[in-house]
Amino acid sequence: MNSGFLKTLNKRSGGAIGFRDQMGTHGRYQFSHGKAVANRISLVNHLISLYGFHNYLEIGVRRKADMHDKIIASVKVSVDPAEDAEADFNLTSDAFFQQNTQMFDLIFIDGLHLGEQVYRDIRNSLNVLKPGGMILLHDLNPPTEFHAREVYEVDGKYPAWNGTSWQGYARCRVEDPELEMYVVDVDWGVGYIRRGRQKCYSGSIASYADLEKNRVELLNLITVKDFLRRHPVNRLEWSPLDPLAR
């Protein structure tokens, strides 16, 4: 990532966003389930522990040891279409949602990294969220256009790939004022969605250049510390109807 981009991003965020490398910020933090390195797993477990969530769905699970086995929810369901995936349901996410009858407290989306699919996964997930439920998503902050390419394979190799996942998320930022949405600057960008309210993004989301130009505003990009301010460890009571701390 070039230094000019970092300076611009830091300036636009008032110094609040500070990438240490292409994956986002690093460091150990006090979460509701204990001290841990900030990443997608610790953010999911923080919310599960903090709000007493039990039912967890993970979309995109090739090897359960990578993340699924580390999630502390008491009821966990996994979905992945690959025949060799260690998922509970070897189905596409579309097929899973068509036959699913369960409701979930927290859903983690890390399936096919293409905008249209991510958008469908978001809309389908919203339909099976319990009151007060939340959605987290991976790979929403690609640091370069190469990371945001549409095709995973490059010359027979599979380098780091965020795909166009950000566009599926961004479409909801444009279309739906009845959602609360932001992306935490950690682990390639971890998105957060729940029923709520937002000022919709009014700019273009047609290309990576649009993201690069307006990254902080488009994604509603926040730091891990900001995330913990919105979901504080010492929060004593919570209701699905309560507005989250701003």
N, C-alpha and C positions, 0 to 999 in steps of 0.2 A: 504494500500500500504506500503511495507516495506521500511525502511530508506535506505537500500543499493541500491534499485532501484532508489530512489530519488537522491541520491548522484551521481550515475552513470549517470543518465539523465542530471543533472545539469552540470556535468563535460563535457559530450559530447557536450553540447550546449554552452560551454564557460560561464556558469552561466546565460544564457539568459532565460532558461526555468525553472520556479519555481512553481511547483504544490503546492497549498495550501491545496487541498484535492483531492479526486479522480475525481471530475468533472473538475478540471482545475483551472486556476487563477480566482480571483475575483476582484471587485473594480468598481468604477464609473469612467467614461471617458467622455471626450467631443467628441461627435459624430456630424455628420453634421446636424442631426435633434434635437440636444440638449444633455444635460447631461443624462446619463443612465447607469445602471448596465450592464457590459459586459456579453452578452449571445447571443444565436442564433438570437433572435428577434432584438436586437440592431444592430447586424452586418448586418442583412438584411435591416433594415430601414436606416442605414447609407449609404449603397450602393444605395438604391432607391432614397434617398434625394440628395446624392452627384452627381449622374449621371443623374438625371431626368428621372428615369425609371417609366413606367406606367403599363406595363402588367406583372403580377406576377402569377406563378403557384406553388401550394404547393401539394406535393405528400405525403400522409399520414396525414389525418386530421380526427381524431375521434371526437374531440370537438373543434369547431372553436374558442371558448373563450381562449383556451390554447395558441394559437399563431396567427392563421389566422386573427382574428378580430383586432389584434394589429398591423398588417402590414399596412403601410401608402400608398401603391400603389392604384391608382384610379381604376384599373381593376384587379380583383382577381378571380382566378379559383382554386378550391380544388378537390382533388381526393382521394377516400378511398373505398376499396371494402366492408367494413363491412356494413351490412344492417342498423345498427343503427347509423352509422357515419353521421355527419352533413355536408357531402361533397356535392358539386355541382354535382359530378359524382360518383355514387356508383359503381365503376368499379375497376378492377385491373389496375395498371399503364400500363401494357402491352396492355390491351384492350383499355384504354383511348388513348394511343399514336396511335393505329391502326386507330382510327376514328377521331382523332384530326386534325383540319385544322388551328389552331391558331399559332401565333408566340409569343414568350415571351422575355421580357428583363431580367428577373431573375426567376430562378426556384429553389425551395427548396425541397430537397429530404430527406424524413424521413419516408419512407414506410417500406416494409418488410426488416428486418435487416439481410439479408443473402447476402453473397458476389456476387453470380451469379445474383440475382435480382438487387442489387445496380449497378452492372456493366451494366446491360441492361438499367436501369433507366438513367444512365449517358449517354450512347450512344444515346438513344432515345431523351434525353433532348438536346444534342448537335445538333440534327437534327432540332429542332424547336426553337433555339435561334436566336434572332435578331442580326444583326451585333453589336459587342461590348457587347453582352449579357453575363451573368454570371450564374454559378450554385453554390449553397451552399448546403452542406450535413451535416447531424447530425450523432453523435455517431461514429466518426472515430478514437477515441483515448481511447479504453477500457483499464482501469488501471490494470486489472487482467485477468487471463485466465477464471475465473468464469464469469466475465462480457462479455467475448467474446465467450461464449458457443453458440451452434447452436440452442438450444431449449429454448424458453422463460420460460415455466412453470417448476418449481422445487417443487416437493412434494405438488402439489396443490396450490402453491403460485407463485407470479410473481414479483420476486425481480428485481432490476435494471438490464437492459439488453441492451448491445450495439451490440450483435450478431457478425457476421462476416462481417459487413458492410465495415470495413477497407480493406478487401481483394478485394472487388469490386473496390474501389478507388485505391488500390495498383496495381491492374492489369493495370490500365491506366497509373500509374507511370512507369510501366515496358514497356508498349507497344507503347505509343503515344508521340513522341517528339514534336508534334504540339499543345501541351496544356501547359498552365501555371497552376501549382497545388501547393497547400500547405494546411496545417491544422492549424487553430488557436487554441492554447491551452486554451480553455474555453468551458464550457457547454458540457462536454464529447467529445470534439473535433469537431470543425466546419470546414468542408472542403470547399475549394474554387477552382473552375475550370473555366477557360475561354480559348478561342482560343489564342494561343501564342506559346511559346517555352519552353522547359525544357531539362535538361540532365536527361535521363531516369535512373531509379533505376536499378541496375544490380544484386542485391542480390535476395535471395529466399524469396517468400511470401507464402510459403506452410503452415505455422503453426503460432500459436500465439508466439511460441518461436522465430521465425524470427522477428516478430514485436518487442518483448521485447528486443531482442539483438540490433536492429538497429532502434529504434523508431524514433529518430530525423531525421535521413537521409531518412528512408523509407517514412515517412509521409511528410517530409519537414516541420517539426513542427516549428511554430513561435509563438511569444507572441502577445497579443492584441496591445501593443505599436508598434510592427513591422507591424501589419496589418494597423494601422493608419498612419504609415510612407508611406506605399504603396498606401494608399487611404487617403491622408491628407485632413483635414477639410477645409483648406484654398485653396484647388485646385480650380482655377478659370476657366480653360478651359479643355475640354476633348474631344477627338475624338476616335471612335472605332479603329482607326489605330494607336493611340498613344501607345507606350510601357508604362506599368505602372511603377511607381517609384520603384526602386530596393533598 
